């Protein structure tokens, strides 16, 4: 019979347990792969609590080596194995992670990670780094997927980021930022200013096309003359232009398939859009401009800069900011109490404005879905319900104001 081993307090030690010279304890065991492991504690009771956790982990299939694995380690694995994402989406995920997670939080050991740690991290992003909720949402998207992989690979039992973003939005009273459409009056002001401005008239065709077709910015900037039929008045949307900003490979343009399978579509061409395209063709002929760039074998792009290169989304949004500023200055010079001024908006708001005009005109949601290239009808219906409610409220308020005598007590 094996001799029982005792500690200095005459307590019986179990297999694998031992007391060190300084009075602390350790527990050693060998995993299935033959690797030796050990844990330490100041007291025997604390050691045995840790042993129970080790036994539980082994029983549940949790990897013992997870003790030293960091979030960054799992992120690297996720990058190697992730499939099914468009390259621009994948690069955006990687950027968000390396920019905000990797330097500090990413060094956290995966086995020690708790929900409170993730919540503390998100609070720091919101309170100290002053990130918008949309940015934190993007960070959460990739972090949640990385931690899901850690669960699937038996590094941890549960994903500690689950529901944390929802709780953050509630505790900070974040409202989901809605895409706002231009009103009919703002839309008219915007187009009229562009049409009549010598300085900004060259921007009219692309912004009129986006406003009158609902194309995403990459779909609009990627259009070629062979994609538009001015006689049949149709736009064939079959690809999107993407701008890459890679740390290793530098900045460059690429061609992708549309965002979803539904993104391949034919969009009817409004007269506004047809006239804008004819104006662009005339301008380029007059100025002897021609496309001088080929992107992934695609060329003859419609919207080019003075160097014959394709347009960049960042350039378009910067132009919009200048246009908004100068348009409002011009309006205020004529009337300090002007009722209509342009709000701050981006290229994507033009897509939302187009959608809003369709809904206000009573176009069927299925037609709206097909025109916009939405994969899921629920996306269209969400916009449809929101715009319809706002439209009803606006009409109701107008009725009350115009008939105030009727409703007066």
N, C-alpha and C positions, 0 to 999 in steps of 0.2 A: 504494500500500500504506500503510495507516494506521501512524503512528509508534507504536512500543511505549512504554507508560508504565512508568516505573520508580519504586520507592520510594527512600529515602535509603540503602538497603543494596544498591541496584542489582538488586533483585528485580523481575521483571516482574509488573505488576498486570493482573488480568483485567478484563473488561468489568463496569462497575458498581463496581469497587473503587477506592478512593482513599486517600491518606495525608493526614492533617490536619496542621496547623502544629505541634501539640504532639507529633507522632510517632505518634499512635494512628491506627487505620484505621476506615474505614466502608465499607459495601456498600449500594448503593441499587438499587431495582428498582420496577417498576410492576406492580400486580396487574391482573387482567382487568377490574375495574371502573374502571380508570384512576387509582386512588389510589396515591400514591407512598409507599414504605416505606423504612426504613433500619435497619441494625443496626451496632453499634460493638464494637470489641475493641482491647485493648492491643497485641496482636501480629498479624502476618499469618496465622500458623498458627491462632490462636484464631478469627480472623475467618472463615477458610475452613471450619473445623469448623461454625461457625454457618451459613455459606452452605449447606453440605451438608444441614444440618437443614431449612433453608428450602426447598431443592430437593426434599427428601424429602416435606416437608409439601405442597408444591404438587403433586407427583406423586400423593400419596395423597388429594388433595382436601381436606386440612386447611386451614381458613380462616386466612389470614395475620393477619386482624384479631383473631384469638383471643388474640394476645399481650397485649391490654389488657382482655379480657373477664374479669370476675370470676365466682365461683360465684353471687353474689347476682344478677348480670345474667341468668344462665341460669335461676335460680329464678323470677325475674319472668316470664320467657318460659314456663316450665313452668306457672306459675299461670294465665297467659292461655290456654294451650292444653289443659290437663288436662281430660279429660272421663271420664264413666263412674263417678265416685265419688259416694257419698252426701254431702250437704252437711256433715253432722256429721263424717264421716271427713276430708273435705277441710279443714275448719276446724281439726281436730286436727293434721293435717299442717302446716298453715301456722303454727299456734301453736308446734309443736315446732321448726320451722325458725327462726322469728323470735326465739324465746326463747333457743335454744342455738347456732345456727349463724351467723345473720346478723351479730351485733355484731362478731365478730372473724374467725373462720375463713372466713366467707362472703365476706370482702373479698379472699381469696387469688385470684391470677390463675389462670384455668383452665388455661392452657398450661403453667404451671410446676408444676402439681399432681402429686405423686407418691404412690405407695401409702404410703410412710413418713410423709408429711404427714397422711394420713387416720388412720393408725394412731396417730400422736402425738396427734392431736386426740381420738380415742376414749379413749386412755389418760388424757388430761387430764380428760375428763369423769368417768372412773371413779375416778381417784386424787385429784384436787384438788377436783372438785365433788361427789364422792361420790354420783354418780347410780347408781341401780339398773340392773341389766343390762336390765330390761324397758324402761326409759326410753331407754337408749342404743339399744336395738333399734328403738324408734319413730323416733328421730332418724335412724338408719341407713336406715330404710324410705324416708323422703322424700329424704334426701341421695343415696341410690343411684339413685332415679328421676331426680333432677335431673341427675346425672352421666351417666346413660344417655342423656338428651336431648342432652347436650353431645357424646356420641359420635355419636349419630344425625345431629346437625347439623354434624359434621366440625370441631368445635372441638378434640377430642382423639381419639386412636386407641383407647384402652382406658379402661374405667371403673376408676379407681384405688381405688375402695372395695370392689371385688369380693373376697370372702372375708376382708375385714378384721375384720368382726364375729365370724366364726367363730374366727379366730386370737385375738382379744381374749378371748373366752370361755375358750379353752383356756389362754392365758397367765395369766389371772387366776383360773383354776379356778372360773369361774362355773358354777353348776348352774342349769339352767332352772327357774325357780320354778314348782312344781306347784300347781295349785289343789287345796286340801285339802278333803275332805268331812268333815262332822261325823260322829262315830261314832253308832251307834244310841242309846247312853246320853247323849251330848252333845245329840243332837236332842231326846230326851225331856225332858232338863233345861231346854233352851231354851224349848220350847213350854209346859211346865208352869209355868215361872216367869212367862212372859207371861200365861198364862191366869189365874194367881192374883194377879198384881200389880195393885194399884189404880193405881199410877203409870204402868205401861207397858201395861196391858191394851188400850188403844186401838191399839197397834201390832200386836197379835196377828193380826188378819185379813190384812193385807198380807204379813206374814212367813210366815204359815201357807200362804197362797196360793202364794207363791214357792217355799216348801219342798215343797209338795205338787203342783206343776205343772211346775216347771223353767222357768218363763217368765223371760226376760231382764228386767232391772229396768225398762227402757223399755217393754217389752211389758206388764208388770204395772201400772206407774203410768199407762199410757195406756188401760187397760181401761175400757169404758163398760158400763153396765147392759145395753145392748142386745147386747153381745158375749158375755154369759153366759146359758145356758139352765139354770136351776136344776131344771127338771123332767127334761129330757133328760140333765142332768149333763154339759154340754159347754161348752168355752171356745173361742170363735172368735177366733183371733189373726190380725189383718189389718192392723195398723199398730203403730207404736212412737212413744212420746213422747220427744222430744229436747230437751235444754236447750242453748241456744247462748250463748256468751260472746264476742261480737264486739267488737273494739276500736272499730270505727266505729259499729256499730248497737246496742251495749249488750247486756244479757242478756234473753233471752226464750225461750219454749217454742215448739216447732214439731212438726208431725206428719210422720213419714216412713213409707214402706213398710217392712216388716220387713227385717232385715239382709240376707237372701238370699231368692230366690224360694221356697225351701223353707220360709222363715219363715212364709208363709201356710199355716196349718194349723188343725185342730180338735183340741184336747187334751181327753181324757176327764177328768172332774171327780171326784176322790176325795171320799169323804164328809168328810174333814178340810177340804177346800177349800170344799165346799158349806156346811158349818156355819160356816166363817169368814166367808163372804159374807153369810149370813143374820144373823150377829152384827153385821157392819158396817152392814147395812141397818137393823137394830133400833136400833143406837147413833145413827145419823144421824137417824132418826125421833124418838127420845127427846130428842135435843139440838137438834132443829129445824135440822139442817144440810142444806144443799143446794149443789150445784155452781153456782158463780156465774161460771165462766170458760168462754170458747169459744176453742179453739186450732185455727186453720185450718179452721173450720166444724165441728169436733168439740166436743161438750159432753156433759154428763151422765156425767162421769167417776166411777168407783166410789170411788177412794181420793183423798180431799180433806182439806185441813187445816181448822182451825177458821175460816178466812176464806173457805172455799169454793173455794180454789184447788187446782190439782193438786200432787201430791207431787214433791219433787226428790230425785234420787239421793243428792246430798251430805247432805241432811237425814236420809235413811234410814240411811246409813252412820254418821253421827254418833250417831243414836239407838242403833244396834247397839253402838257402843262404850260408851255409858252403860249399856245393858242388860247387856252382858257384865260390866262392872265391878260393878254392883249385885247381879247374880245370884251372882257368885262370892263377894262379901262376905257375902251371906246364907247361902250354903252353908258358908263357913268359920266363920261365927259358931256354926253348929250342930255342926260337926265340923272341927277344925283339920287332921285327917288325911284329909279327903275324897278319895275316889279319882277322882271325876269333877268337873272344872271346865270352864267354857267357854273354848276357845281364842280368840284374836283372829281374827275373820273378817269378811268383807264380804258384800254382797248376792249377789255372783256365786258365793260359796261355797255358798249355798243351792241354786242351780241345779246345782252339782256334787254336792251331797249328794243331791238328787233323782235324778240320774243314777246315782249309786252304789247307791242303794236298788233301782232298777230292775235293775241288773246283778246285784246280790247275790240278787235274786229269780229270776234266770235268764231275764229277758225277752230276746227275740230282738234282736240288734243293729239290724236293720232297723226294728223297732218303736221302739227307743230313738232312732234317727236321725230318724224321722218325728215323734216326740213333741217332740224338742228343736228341730227345724227346722234340723238340720245340712245344709248343701249337699252336703258330701262325706262319704261313708261312712267314709273313712279317719280323719276326725276322731273319729267315734263309736268306730271300732275301736281307735284309740289309747287312748281313755279306757277302753274295755272291757277291753283287754289289761292296762292298768295296774291297774285296780281288781280284776280277776280274780286277778292275781298277788298283790296285797296280801291279798285275801280268802283265797286258798289258804294263804299264809304264816301268816296269823293263825289259820286253822283248824288248820294243822299245829302251830304253837306251842302252841295250846290242848290238842291231843291229847297232845303230849309232856309238858306240865305235869301234865295230869290222869292220865296213865299213866306217871308217872316211874319206878315200880317195874319196869314192863315193860322200859323202855329202859336201866335201870341195869346197869352191868357187874358 
